Amino acid sequence: MLLGFVAVILLEVPALVIAGRRRELRAFWVLLALSFLFSLGMVQRWPLPNPTHLIEAIFQPVADVLGLK
């Protein structure tokens, strides 16, 4: 897993640095860090949050009001 992330860094970061795209580089590092943490959590079998539960919590009251199930 670590080698995969290193390969992505070696492929993407130099082009962003040369082009001077600082905002994109910051976004890249943030998203890469999040994806690394979630990947590590999956490998280590940590209990990770499920985005489906958040979506259900948001839309369940709307479905109840509309009488949908």
Protein Blocks (a to p, Z undefined) as FASTA:
>chain_A
ZZmmmmmmmmmmmmmmmnopaklmmmmmmmmmmmmmmmmmmmnopacddfklmmmmmmmm
mmmmnopZZ
